[in-house]
Structure formats: structure tokens, C-alpha cells
Amino acid sequence: MTPFQPDYRHIVDAACNRTPRRLPLYEHNVSMPVVAALTGVDVEGLFNGTRADKAEYFRIFCRLLVENGYDVVPFEMCACCVVQGGRGLIGQAGPLVQSMADLETFPWKAKLAEYQAAARDSFEALRSALPPGMKAVGGVGNGLMETIQDFVPYQQLAYLTVDDPEMYAKLWVRIGDMLVSFWEWVLAEYADMFAVCRFGDDLGFRTSTLIAPDDIRAHIIPQYRRIVDLVHRHGKPFLLHSCGQIHDVMEDLIRDAKIDAKHSNEDQICPFRTWLERYGDRIGNFGGIEMNVLCLKSPEEIGDYVREVLEYSRGHGGVAIGSGNQISPYMPPRSFLAMSETVRRWRGDF
């Protein structure tokens, strides 16, 4: 069998809603425990080591993906690493700012240098490890909704809308300013190694958006537009990863934020077929394979499910197939292999 040759241009075509010559595989992330199980290497130890260790981690990760038919490697350095490390986002820390005075005195100007120091080794290591034909999808992780919750956790954020609406409005703008500065640096230094830029920003849950759609339109989408415009000026398409029921704001995300593609789907919220039918004429759609299927079904059942998705995806513009969320630590590694092998057989790799 001829060794697989990655070609990142297929994922660019899918993100730009052009039908690629070869249907690409895509993952938002492949967890380190799964990578370790499939390679037999302590990759987490490598990633947390020196720059040389990180480069070895990325070489192993890229090689695993190439061996399984992927054209791109996912990687983003999360903005929350210079806020509360995500602890506020997951409810393990309280608010960093509780008043307009806190907002004004917060060390915003120091955050870019902190982010650069935290991220530089990883980006440099990834660049050194990319094999010919492969690029990354990612950039600055965490969008507005996730980052604001690391400053002010979700429950307190809800109170803030009533207790201090002026501060609430201004906080979105300050976070937008911070994220734009991070993206300016990443794109100035590393745009060449990205095929598609993206961030993950979960705007919804099973039945609705996490905050009122009008708040998303007023406070989040204008900041998204700043980042997406910046990405477009560097000649890259922008992919939004967002979980949940967000149809109330999808038209705004397409029309006003100018996203090029969308990832994340869950059958109980909205099957991938519906995403394709509603939006496939305007944006690329990534994902498709239900997490419950990947976690609970046999390789044979996964193969049947994937083939069904592949068949109904025909003719719906730019599509990239992968998990509806990510290859999580609790997913059996054989499920990842069953999915990727089914796609590769369908597209004629072997």
C-alpha cells in the first residue's frame, strides 16, 4: 500500500465550502491518553517537558494522524492559560473582577507577554515537527464566552447582567481586545503553519444558548468579527467549534461574524444531516460522527454509522468528517481507528 501523503489543501477547501478532491478527516482534538495508547509513548510527559520534548510529542502525534489518513493536526494554545487556567470556567475558582474598579485596574497590558511566554515553545515545537503536506488547524484557544467565564464564572456572570450592566458590557470589549492582541501575535509569527484558524467557544447546551441570543449578538459577535477579519486578512478561513443548541444565532454567526465553517454536533440536539441541510450551501460543516456511537458501539456498528453519514453528506459543499466533538480520554482507541479506517476505505485510500 502506498504511504498516505497529507495535503492540507483539502481541509482548506472544506472550510471554504468547496468540495475537496479528497474528503478530509478532522478532529478538534485527540486526547493524549488515546495518543499514548495507540503509540505506546508517554506523550503527556513529553508535551510538559522542554521544547525538544514538545517537538518529539508533535512528531509522534503528527505521525499517528498521517498513518490514519489526516491532512492536518489540531493545536491551539488556550487564552485562559493567562487568566485562571480555566478554573473559573469550570467553577473551581471565583471571579477575578467584581467591580468597574477591578476591571480598570486589572493588568490587561501584561497579558500579551504572559501569553507569548506560555505559548512560544509549543508553537515553535509544532512548526519544527510538521511533516511535508501537513499543517495545523487552531491558533488561540478559547473564544469570548469561554474566556469571560474564566474571569467571572457563569453564575456570577448572570448576576452581573442585572447588578452592573455597564461593567458587563465593558468586560466583553476588554476581553475582545486581549484576544485580538493574542491573535495578532500568533498570526504575525505562525500564520504559515496553519491551514485553518479556529477557536472553541461553547455558546449553547442541549436546549438553548447559554446566554440570551440578543446578548450574543450585542457582545460576542462583534468581537468574533474582529478576530475573523484578522484571520481573513492573513488569507486563512475561520472555523468555529461550538457545542450546543445555537440555531438562534447561527444566521448571525454566518452573516455578521463571517465564520467560514462550523464544528461540533450531537444527534440528540441536531443531527449532522440537519446542519448540512440548513447551512451546507453557505459554510463548511465538520464532524458528523456521534460521540455516543464512538464511545458505546462496536467497530462494526461504527463503520455502518460512518458510511451512512458519508452517503448523506454527498453534495453538501465543504465537509470534513470526524467525531462530533473530539477523541476524548474515555473513548476506546479502537473506535477512533474504526472511524478513520471507514472513511479511508470509502474514499479509496486502500
C-alpha positions in Angstrom: 0.0 0.0 0.0 1.3 3.5 -0.9 2.1 5.5 2.2 -0.5 8.2 2.8 0.6 11.7 1.8 -1.1 14.5 3.7 -2.3 17.6 1.8 -3.7 20.4 3.9 -5.4 22.0 0.9 -8.2 19.5 1.2 -9.2 20.9 4.6 -8.9 24.4 3.3 -11.3 23.6 0.5 -13.8 22.1 3.0 -13.5 25.1 5.3 -14.1 27.4 2.4 -17.2 25.3 1.5 -15.7 23.9 -1.7 -16.0 20.2 -2.3 -12.4 18.9 -1.8 -10.9 16.4 -4.2 -10.3 14.1 -1.2 -12.8 14.1 1.7 -10.7 15.1 4.7 -10.7 13.7 8.2 -10.9 16.3 11.0 -10.6 16.3 14.8 -11.0 19.1 17.3 -8.6 17.2 19.5 -7.2 13.7 20.0 -6.6 13.3 23.8 -3.2 12.4 25.0 -4.3 9.2 26.7 -5.6 8.0 23.3 -2.4 9.0 21.6 -0.4 7.2 24.3 -2.5 4.1 24.0 -2.0 4.0 20.2 1.7 4.8 20.2 2.9 3.3 23.5 4.7 6.6 24.4 4.1 8.8 27.4 3.2 11.8 25.2 1.9 13.9 28.1 5.3 13.8 29.8 6.9 14.9 26.5 4.4 17.7 26.0 5.1 19.0 29.5 8.9 18.9 29.0 11.4 21.0 27.2 10.9 22.5 23.7 12.8 19.5 22.3 10.4 17.2 24.2 7.4 19.1 22.9 8.8 18.7 19.4 9.1 15.0 19.8 5.5 14.9 21.1 4.3 16.7 18.0 6.3 14.4 15.7 4.6 11.4 17.3 1.2 13.0 17.2 1.6 14.1 13.5 2.9 10.6 12.5 -0.1 9.0 14.2 -2.5 11.2 12.3 -0.8 10.8 9.0 -0.8 7.0 9.5 -4.6 7.3 9.9 -5.3 9.5 6.9 -5.4 13.0 8.4 -4.1 16.1 6.5 -3.9 18.4 9.5 -3.1 18.3 13.2 -5.2 20.2 15.7 -3.5 22.5 18.1 -4.4 25.7 19.9 -2.9 27.4 22.9 -5.7 28.5 25.2 -6.1 32.1 26.2 -7.3 31.0 29.7 -3.7 29.9 30.5 -3.0 33.5 31.4 -6.4 34.1 33.2 -7.2 31.4 35.8 -6.1 28.4 33.8 -9.7 27.6 33.1 -10.5 27.1 36.8 -13.1 29.8 36.7 -14.6 28.4 33.5 -15.2 25.0 35.2 -16.4 26.5 38.5 -13.2 25.8 40.6 -12.4 29.5 41.2 -14.2 32.7 41.9 -14.4 35.9 39.9 -11.2 37.9 39.1 -13.2 41.1 38.6 -16.2 42.1 40.6 -16.5 45.9 40.1 -15.7 48.5 37.5 -12.7 49.4 39.6 -11.4 45.8 39.4 -11.9 45.9 35.6 -10.0 49.1 35.2 -7.0 48.0 37.4 -6.7 44.5 36.0 -3.3 44.1 34.4 -4.6 43.8 30.8 -1.4 45.1 29.2 0.7 42.3 30.8 -1.4 39.5 29.3 0.1 39.5 25.8 3.7 39.0 27.1 2.4 36.3 29.5 0.6 34.5 26.6 3.7 34.7 24.4 5.9 33.2 27.2 3.4 30.4 27.8 2.8 29.6 24.1 6.0 30.2 22.2 7.7 26.9 22.9 4.7 24.9 21.8 4.2 26.8 18.6 7.9 26.6 17.7 7.9 22.9 18.5 4.9 22.2 16.4 6.4 24.1 13.5 9.5 22.0 13.6 7.6 18.8 13.7 5.1 19.3 10.8 5.8 16.8 8.0 5.6 17.8 4.4 2.0 18.4 3.3 0.6 18.7 6.8 -0.4 22.0 8.5 -2.2 22.7 11.8 -5.8 23.8 12.5 -6.1 26.0 15.5 -4.4 29.1 16.9 -5.6 30.9 20.1 -7.9 28.6 22.1 -10.9 29.8 23.9 -13.3 32.3 22.4 -15.2 35.1 24.2 -17.8 33.0 26.0 -15.2 30.6 27.5 -12.7 33.4 28.4 -15.2 35.6 30.1 -16.3 32.7 32.3 -12.6 32.3 33.5 -12.8 35.9 34.6 -16.4 35.7 36.0 -17.8 32.2 36.4 -21.2 31.5 34.7 -23.5 32.0 37.7 -21.9 35.3 38.8 -21.9 36.4 35.1 -25.7 36.0 35.1 -25.9 38.2 38.2 -23.6 40.8 36.6 -26.1 41.4 33.7 -28.5 42.9 36.3 -26.2 44.2 39.0 -23.8 46.1 36.8 -24.8 46.0 33.1 -22.2 48.7 32.3 -19.4 46.6 33.6 -20.9 43.5 31.9 -20.8 45.2 28.5 -17.3 46.6 29.0 -15.9 43.3 30.1 -16.7 41.7 26.8 -14.8 44.5 25.0 -11.8 44.3 27.2 -11.6 40.5 26.7 -12.1 41.1 23.0 -9.1 43.5 23.0 -7.0 40.9 24.8 -7.9 38.1 22.4 -7.3 40.2 19.4 -3.8 41.0 20.7 -3.1 37.3 21.1 -4.3 36.5 17.6 -2.3 39.4 16.1 0.9 37.9 17.6 0.1 34.3 16.6 -0.7 35.3 13.0 2.3 37.5 12.7 4.6 34.8 13.8 3.0 31.5 12.9 0.3 32.0 10.2 2.4 30.0 7.8 1.9 26.7 9.7 -1.9 27.0 9.9 -4.3 25.7 7.2 -7.4 26.9 9.1 -7.7 29.1 12.2 -10.2 28.3 14.8 -11.2 28.6 18.5 -13.6 26.6 20.6 -16.3 28.6 22.3 -19.3 26.7 23.5 -22.3 29.0 23.2 -25.0 26.5 24.0 -26.2 23.5 25.8 -28.8 20.8 24.9 -31.8 23.1 24.6 -30.7 26.7 24.1 -27.8 29.2 24.1 -26.0 29.7 27.4 -26.9 33.4 27.4 -29.7 35.3 25.7 -29.3 35.3 21.9 -29.5 39.1 22.0 -26.5 39.2 24.3 -24.6 37.0 21.9 -25.5 39.4 19.1 -24.6 42.5 21.1 -21.5 41.4 22.9 -19.9 38.3 21.4 -20.4 38.5 17.6 -18.8 42.0 17.3 -15.7 40.6 19.0 -15.8 37.4 16.9 -15.9 39.6 13.8 -12.7 41.4 14.8 -10.8 38.1 15.1 -12.4 36.6 12.0 -11.5 39.7 9.9 -7.9 39.4 11.2 -7.7 35.7 10.2 -9.2 36.5 6.8 -6.6 39.3 6.3 -3.9 36.6 6.7 -5.6 34.5 4.0 -7.0 31.8 6.3 -10.5 30.5 6.6 -12.1 30.6 10.1 -13.7 27.6 11.8 -15.9 27.9 14.9 -16.2 25.0 17.2 -19.3 25.4 19.4 -21.3 22.8 21.2 -25.0 23.1 22.0 -28.2 24.3 20.5 -27.1 27.6 18.8 -29.5 27.8 15.9 -31.0 31.0 17.2 -27.7 32.8 16.4 -26.3 30.7 13.5 -27.6 33.2 10.9 -25.8 36.0 12.9 -22.6 33.9 13.0 -22.7 33.4 9.3 -23.8 36.8 8.2 -22.2 39.1 10.8 -19.3 37.2 12.3 -18.4 35.8 8.9 -17.4 32.4 10.0 -16.4 30.1 7.2 -17.1 26.7 8.8 -18.6 25.1 11.9 -17.7 22.1 14.0 -19.5 20.1 16.8 -22.7 18.2 16.6 -24.7 15.9 18.8 -27.6 13.8 17.4 -29.9 14.5 20.4 -29.5 18.2 19.7 -29.3 18.3 16.0 -28.1 15.5 13.7 -25.3 16.3 11.3 -27.7 15.8 8.4 -29.7 18.8 9.6 -26.6 21.0 9.9 -25.8 20.1 6.2 -29.3 20.8 5.0 -29.6 24.2 6.8 -26.2 25.6 6.3 -24.3 23.5 3.7 -24.9 25.9 1.0 -23.1 28.7 2.9 -20.5 27.3 5.2 -18.3 24.2 5.6 -19.5 21.6 8.1 -17.1 19.5 10.1 -17.7 16.5 12.3 -20.7 14.2 11.9 -19.9 11.1 13.9 -21.9 11.0 17.1 -19.8 10.7 20.3 -22.2 8.1 21.9 -21.7 5.9 18.8 -17.9 6.2 19.1 -17.9 5.5 22.8 -20.5 2.7 23.1 -20.7 0.9 19.8 -18.6 -1.9 18.3 -16.2 -1.2 15.4 -18.6 -2.8 13.0 -21.5 -0.6 14.2 -19.3 2.4 14.0 -18.4 1.5 10.4 -22.1 1.3 9.5 -22.9 4.6 11.1 -19.9 6.4 9.4 -20.9 5.0 6.0 -24.4 6.4 6.5 -23.1 9.8 7.3 -20.7 9.7 4.3 -23.6 8.9 1.9 -25.9 11.7 3.0 -23.0 14.2 3.1 -22.6 14.0 -0.6 -23.4 17.2 -2.5 -23.5 19.4 0.6 -20.5 21.6 -0.1 -17.4 21.6 2.1 -17.4 18.7 4.5 -14.8 17.2 6.8 -15.6 14.0 8.7 -14.7 13.2 12.3 -16.1 13.0 15.7 -18.9 15.3 16.6 -16.7 16.7 19.4 -13.3 15.2 20.0 -11.4 11.9 20.6 -11.8 12.0 24.4 -9.9 10.1 27.0 -12.9 7.9 27.7 -13.2 6.9 24.1 -11.9 3.4 23.2 -8.9 3.9 20.9 -10.3 1.2 18.6 -13.3 3.4 17.9 -11.0 6.2 16.6 -9.4 3.6 14.3 -12.7 2.2 13.1 -14.0 5.7 12.2 -10.8 6.7 10.3 -10.4 3.4 8.5 -14.1 3.5 7.3 -13.5 7.0 5.9 -10.3 5.9 4.2 -11.9 2.9 2.6 -14.8 4.9 1.4 -12.6 7.5 -0.3 -10.4 4.7 -1.8 -7.1 5.1 0.1 -6.8 1.3 0.1 
